[in-house]
Amino acid sequence: MVSIDQELKAAKDALVTIEKLSIAGPLSEARIEILRYACRLAAHQMTTFSGESPLNEARHNVRDVLTPLIVQAPTQERIDKAKVAVDEWINQLRS
């Protein structure tokens, strides 16, 4: 089981990674792995803690916006959506 502190660290790592992205080219493997881990963790935590509605909604949004960012070329729109979703995930984890 992953603690909230571990989940928060993964979310913060994802945000730092997203903030360093550009639309100039494909993602590096290291950045992809950070985003994949955050995406997988959010999805896993959703099923583990199904009763936490606002937090689970934030986790769901993270999964939905990180997946296209990982598998498709980054666009400014995808990067912006990812920032917003991960920010909300972090806020929900802190509350």
C-alpha positions as CSV (number, residue, x, y, z in Angstrom):
1,M,0.0,0.0,0.0
2,V,1.2,3.5,-0.9
3,S,1.0,6.2,1.8
4,I,-0.4,9.6,1.1
5,D,3.1,11.0,1.5
6,Q,4.4,8.7,-1.2
7,E,1.5,9.7,-3.5
8,L,2.2,13.3,-2.8
9,K,5.8,12.9,-3.7
10,A,4.8,11.2,-7.0
11,A,2.4,14.0,-7.7
12,K,5.0,16.7,-7.1
13,D,7.6,14.8,-9.2
14,A,5.0,14.7,-12.0
15,L,4.4,18.4,-11.7
16,V,8.1,19.2,-11.9
17,T,8.4,17.0,-14.9
18,I,5.4,18.6,-16.6
19,E,6.7,22.1,-16.0
20,K,9.9,21.2,-17.8
21,L,8.1,19.9,-20.9
22,S,8.1,21.7,-24.2
23,I,6.3,21.1,-27.4
24,A,9.6,21.0,-29.2
25,G,10.0,17.2,-29.3
26,P,9.2,13.8,-27.8
27,L,9.5,13.1,-24.1
28,S,12.6,11.4,-22.8
29,E,12.3,7.9,-21.3
30,A,13.1,9.3,-17.8
31,R,10.2,11.8,-18.1
32,I,7.9,9.3,-19.5
33,E,8.6,6.9,-16.6
34,I,7.9,9.6,-14.0
35,L,4.6,10.4,-15.6
36,R,3.7,6.7,-16.1
37,Y,4.4,6.1,-12.4
38,A,2.1,9.0,-11.4
39,C,-0.6,7.8,-13.7
40,R,-0.4,4.2,-12.5
41,L,-0.3,5.3,-8.9
42,A,-3.4,7.6,-9.3
43,A,-5.3,4.8,-10.9
44,H,-4.3,2.3,-8.3
45,Q,-5.2,4.6,-5.4
46,M,-8.6,5.3,-6.9
47,T,-9.5,1.6,-6.6
48,T,-7.9,1.3,-3.2
49,F,-9.6,4.3,-1.6
50,S,-12.9,4.3,-3.4
51,G,-14.7,6.3,-0.7
52,E,-12.7,9.6,-1.1
53,S,-14.8,11.3,-3.7
54,P,-13.0,14.7,-4.3
55,L,-9.6,13.1,-4.1
56,N,-10.6,10.2,-6.4
57,E,-12.0,12.7,-8.9
58,A,-8.6,14.4,-8.9
59,R,-6.9,11.0,-9.4
60,H,-9.2,10.2,-12.2
61,N,-8.5,13.5,-14.0
62,V,-4.8,12.9,-13.6
63,R,-5.0,9.6,-15.2
64,D,-7.1,11.0,-18.1
65,V,-4.7,13.9,-18.9
66,L,-1.4,12.1,-18.3
67,T,-2.2,9.2,-20.6
68,P,-2.4,11.3,-23.8
69,L,0.6,13.3,-22.7
70,I,2.6,10.1,-22.4
71,V,1.5,8.3,-25.5
72,Q,1.1,11.2,-27.9
73,A,3.3,14.2,-28.8
74,P,3.1,16.9,-26.2
75,T,1.1,19.9,-27.1
76,Q,0.7,23.1,-25.1
77,E,-2.9,22.2,-24.5
78,R,-2.0,18.8,-23.1
79,I,0.8,20.3,-21.0
80,D,-1.6,22.9,-19.6
81,K,-4.3,20.4,-18.8
82,A,-1.7,18.2,-17.1
83,K,-0.5,21.0,-14.9
84,V,-4.1,21.9,-13.8
85,A,-4.9,18.2,-13.1
86,V,-1.8,17.5,-11.1
87,D,-2.1,20.8,-9.1
88,E,-5.6,19.7,-8.1
89,W,-4.4,16.2,-7.2
90,I,-1.7,17.8,-5.0
91,N,-4.3,20.1,-3.4
92,Q,-6.6,17.2,-2.7
93,L,-3.8,15.2,-1.2
94,R,-2.9,18.0,1.2
95,S,-6.5,18.6,2.4
